[in-house]
């Protein structure tokens, strides 16, 4: 297993931000203690996405944080990002592993124990499980119970992160669940101070012994 720190996994959403402000917020989040960053841009064309990914990668490299690209194995290869995150409708984990090789990070979304076990067996390095709460992002979400999250954590030998509407004021719902970390989108991206929001979420997760 790779030496992978998923304790504070930040997933971007550029909706409503011009590029300079988006990049400023990304850097603030990195300064706040993000340990893994996913560039998730569902509506950008390939050329535009590659351009933005290159700029984000320059920031993540500055802070020694791996950059994960949502869905797009081609963009990972184009910009030299550290990995890809795959959903149920994307390329299979096994196929992505054949293309990217053993050293790249491959994450996968899982909502059931059988699916989690399958993608782990295919070579996924970590799982994102949720949504724990309803989200305000434009991504299609299906709620996942904390009990299912707990069962998935126990069923696979790789890190499992909770995702979906989580912030420092509601992550206590995860108390006692053996997650490896928490994922956040809006709680950091839309915060008045993304750096403070990231630091506060990480501190609260540590208080609850989630990380």
SULUR-V506351 format. One record per residue. N is the residue number from 1. RES is the residue in one letter. OMEGA is omega in whole degrees, 0 to 359 (999 if undefined). NEAR is the number of other ideal C-beta (glycine too) atoms within 8 Angstrom. Layout:
n = (N N)
res = (RES RES)
omega = (OMEGA OMEGA)
near = (NEAR NEAR)
This chain:
n = (1 2 3 4 5 6 7 8 9 10 11 12 13 14 15 16 17 18 19 20 21 22 23 24 25 26 27 28 29 30 31 32 33 34 35 36 37 38 39 40 41 42 43 44 45 46 47 48 49 50 51 52 53 54 55 56 57 58 59 60 61 62 63 64 65 66 67 68 69 70 71 72 73 74 75 76 77 78 79 80 81 82 83 84 85 86 87 88 89 90 91 92 93 94 95 96 97 98 99 100 101 102 103 104 105 106 107 108 109 110 111 112 113 114 115 116 117 118 119 120 121 122 123 124 125 126 127 128 129 130 131 132 133 134 135 136 137 138 139 140 141 142 143 144 145 146 147 148 149 150 151 152 153 154 155 156 157 158 159 160 161 162 163 164 165 166 167 168 169 170 171 172 173 174 175 176 177 178 179 180 181 182 183 184 185 186 187 188 189 190 191 192 193 194 195 196 197 198 199 200 201 202 203 204 205 206 207 208 209 210 211)
res = (X X X X X X X X X X X X X X X X X X X X X X X X X X X X X X X X X X X X X X X X X X X X X X X X X X X X X X X X X X X X X X X X X X X X X X X X X X X X X X X X X X X X X X X X X X X X X X X X X X X X X X X X X X X X X X X X X X X X X X X X X X X X X X X X X X X X X X X X X X X X X X X X X X X X X X X X X X X X X X X X X X X X X X X X X X X X X X X X X X X X X X X X X X X X X X X X X X X X X X X X X X X X X X X X X X X)
omega = (180 175 192 179 180 190 175 187 183 179 188 173 186 183 176 182 168 187 180 180 176 181 177 180 176 181 177 179 178 178 181 174 175 181 178 184 177 173 181 182 187 192 180 174 186 183 179 180 178 179 180 180 177 180 178 180 177 179 182 177 179 182 176 179 179 175 177 177 178 171 201 176 180 179 174 181 184 185 181 178 186 181 183 173 187 175 185 182 182 173 179 177 182 180 178 179 178 182 188 181 189 188 179 177 174 176 181 174 178 180 178 178 180 179 179 180 181 183 175 179 179 178 176 180 177 177 167 185 180 15 178 175 173 182 178 178 182 180 177 182 171 184 179 182 176 178 177 176 179 181 179 178 182 188 185 183 182 180 178 178 173 180 172 174 184 173 187 182 182 183 176 176 181 183 179 178 186 176 176 180 179 175 178 174 186 183 177 187 185 182 175 180 183 179 180 180 178 180 180 178 180 179 180 177 178 177 181 181 175 180 999)
near = (6 5 4 11 7 11 11 15 17 15 12 14 10 9 5 3 8 5 9 6 8 11 11 8 12 12 11 12 16 13 9 14 8 14 10 14 17 14 13 11 10 8 3 8 5 9 6 8 12 11 8 13 15 9 10 14 12 8 12 12 8 8 10 4 10 11 16 15 16 12 9 10 11 7 13 15 9 8 12 6 14 8 15 17 15 15 8 6 3 7 6 8 12 8 8 13 12 6 8 13 6 4 4 10 12 15 15 13 11 11 10 8 9 6 10 15 10 8 13 11 6 10 8 13 12 14 17 13 15 15 12 14 9 8 11 5 8 5 7 3 10 6 10 11 6 9 6 12 17 10 9 15 11 6 8 10 4 10 10 15 15 16 13 14 12 16 10 10 4 9 15 6 7 15 7 3 11 7 12 10 17 17 14 14 13 12 12 16 12 5 9 2 7 12 10 9 14 18 10 9 17 13 9 10 14 9 6 10 5 12 10)
